[in-house]
Amino acid sequence: MKKYWFWIALILLTIISLIFEFTMSHNSEHHNWWSSIPAFWIIFGFLGCVLLVIFSKTIGKLFLDRKEDYYDDK
């Protein structure tokens, strides 16, 4: 039951964040070209998290995983 409420809260916070992103007024002066793209920082943060997870799983597979019989006597 706790996980159910967690996902509901996560979805609600995401929807609220997107509503604020598209309805709140922004500074008309953009210092960078990406600042004019709506929801850029939301997408950037999500993709950064996904890439971090993929990178850490790859590093873990390369350096930390051992064969099942690694500790068996030879």
C-alpha positions in Angstrom: 0.0 0.0 0.0 2.9 2.4 0.7 4.3 1.9 -2.9 0.8 2.8 -4.3 0.8 6.2 -2.5 4.4 6.8 -3.5 3.6 6.4 -7.2 0.5 8.6 -6.8 2.6 11.3 -5.1 5.3 11.1 -7.8 2.8 11.4 -10.6 1.1 14.3 -9.0 4.4 16.2 -8.4 5.4 15.6 -12.0 2.0 16.9 -13.3 2.2 19.9 -11.0 5.8 20.6 -12.2 4.8 20.4 -15.8 1.8 22.7 -15.2 4.0 25.3 -13.6 6.6 25.0 -16.3 4.2 25.9 -19.0 2.0 28.4 -17.2 4.4 30.5 -15.1 5.9 33.5 -16.8 9.6 33.3 -17.6 12.2 36.0 -17.9 12.1 37.3 -21.4 15.8 37.6 -21.6 17.4 34.2 -22.2 21.1 33.9 -21.6 21.4 30.7 -23.5 19.5 29.1 -26.4 18.3 26.2 -24.3 16.7 28.5 -21.7 14.0 29.3 -24.3 12.9 25.6 -24.6 9.9 24.8 -22.4 10.6 22.0 -19.9 14.3 21.8 -20.9 15.6 21.4 -17.4 13.0 18.7 -16.6 14.1 16.7 -19.6 17.8 17.4 -19.0 17.5 16.2 -15.4 15.6 13.1 -16.4 18.1 12.2 -19.1 21.0 12.9 -16.8 19.6 10.4 -14.2 19.0 7.8 -16.9 22.5 8.1 -18.2 23.9 8.0 -14.7 22.1 4.7 -14.0 23.2 3.2 -17.3 26.8 4.3 -16.7 26.9 2.9 -13.2 25.3 -0.4 -14.2 27.9 -0.8 -17.0 30.8 0.0 -14.7 29.4 -2.5 -12.1 29.1 -5.2 -14.8 32.7 -4.6 -15.9 34.4 -4.4 -12.6 32.3 -5.8 -9.8 30.5 -8.9 -11.3 32.2 -12.2 -10.8 31.3 -15.6 -12.2 29.1 -17.8 -10.0 31.9 -20.2 -9.3 34.4 -17.5 -8.3 34.7 -18.7 -4.7 34.6 -22.4 -5.4 37.7 -24.5 -4.8 39.5 -25.4 -8.0 
